[in-house]
Amino acid sequence: MKPTHCKRLTALTLLLLGAASQVHASELFPNLPAKTIGVQVKIQNFSAADAGYIKAAGFSFVRFGVWSDSLSAAAYQKQVSEAFAAARSAGLPVLLTVRAIKPLPAAPGNTAELTTAGSTFANALSTLEQTYRTQLVAIELWNEPDLPTYWPTGSFDTTFVPFMSGVCQTLQSKPGTTPVIGFGFARPPSAGSASTVALNRIVSEYPKCLNAVSYHPYGMTATQISNAQAFIQQNFHLPGVISEWGVSALGSNGGDEGQASKVGAFIADVKRLGIPLTSIYEWKNSDTGSNDREKNFGLLTSAGQPKPAKMAAEAQLNGQ
């Protein structure tokens, strides 16, 4: 009897947490429509036509990334501006993920230099926020810093907190109106993980820096996502949001039909769990991907032809 009783209590707890997330969604993200699921695009090939199709499919926002240390180039500024204009043409707000691509200071023990670099990064964020705030769902600080590929020092454990302390200190000193989420972890924080250790420090020292914790639950089941949501809420007193999830149409995943089935099931799961914000990766296949897996996450082909996954997503989204 006790195991069954515990399971029922756990299920009830997760249900209540999900309900709380639904209540908070509109409060967390004022620019987000009633629907809470968006899709990722790449600014270099995102057009007004794409935006119109995305809106018609039932997605409520687009996510795209910007490199902070490229913003000084006029051509790059124009590309970013045109991406925002394309989204605006269809009434789609933007989840803007910002990271740097140049190496960060990495001298052993040089935390002051890292903190200064973080402050510089925050100033770039503030400029973006001031320019595009009426279109922003949220600004996301970084993307998968827990992977060496995306954290410029390659040493997350020792350099992430000093850098993000500089970011959060600067953001808190001149707060904007746009919600801030972080940090787009490749895996959700869990007991004893490096991301949990880092978040505990940052949330404790800068309690007004983040509005939500973002992560990427690739390959996770609905139960695992529920558990991750509960862990985040209980440990950091912040909601969890999914800023990236997708499945490639590889033969090992069942090809196009397998991708469609998994996309439909995932959207149904996050709707049921009441996740305040979810972004699907990605709208179109990417010909620039480094391998077949990376090239085939799109709901459409790279030429813009709908795949079964697009129809599966549309059926779930327009059934909300």
Phi, psi and omega in degrees: 000321184297314178303318179296318180299317180295320179298319180294321178295318178298315179299320179294319179299314180295322178297318179294321177296320177297318179297320178297321179298320180295320180297322185278345188304309182290330177287322180292316187233083185301332181274359181272130176295183182301321176283145190242016184243128179236188182218148182273142175229165175253131188297334184288343179224026179265125185237169175299325177297316176303314182301319179297318179293322179296317179296316181296329180288346177107000176286146186255352176201168172241148173248132168214162185253152177227139177265118186298324184275009173254356188288348178283345181275128183300320181296322180288320176303319180296319180297318178295314180300319180292326177294318176295322179295321178297316178297318181296328183297335180252007180070029180261118173289171189236131164268112187257115177262127184236131173213167175260156179243344178280153180302141174270160175305134185225019178295135182306125176079001184273068184289330181298319179294322177294319179296321177295318178298322177296321178295320177298317177299316180297324178296323176295320177299317182298321178295317177297318181296317180295326182284321191239015191301329181291344181256355191269128167288312180193162168254129178256127178278105174077178181213116176051053179292343179284358173254130181305331180302325187250001175248111194301337177276341184075001182232080184300315188303323187257342187243344184294310183297313177302318180295309183290338173296319176296321178297307186293321178300317181290317180296320180291334181283339178217070186296142174262189180261353183272132176301147179241129177238157180197155007232029181062044184297142178295330173229146181295150175303144178217172184303122176081357182287158179299324179292325177292317178301314181295315180297320178302318178295311187291314181294325179291317185276333182227071187295344181257010184283315186248144172261342179197160176256125183252146181205173186235099187273048178304133175075004182270148176278168177300321179296318178295322177294318177302316179295321178296317178300316180295318180298315181297313181298316184289326186268328185243354180057038177225151175286154172264142176227155182253105182268356176195129171203142176195177177215133181278147180275052176279158177301325180292342176260006181094014178066206182299319182289322177296319176300315181300316180298317182290321178296313179299317181294320180297314180298319177299320180295313184289331173296315181294324182280349178068036177297129186295335181201134179218135176239128180271137176255116358214178186291309182239151170304153181245110179293343182270002179301150186283345179204177183300322179300310184293336183278347194237031176276348188295151171279343175236161170291168179296337177275356176096012178275130182297139172260165178306330180297328179294317179293324179294318178295315182298321180297319178289317185290318182279357174267001180292000000 
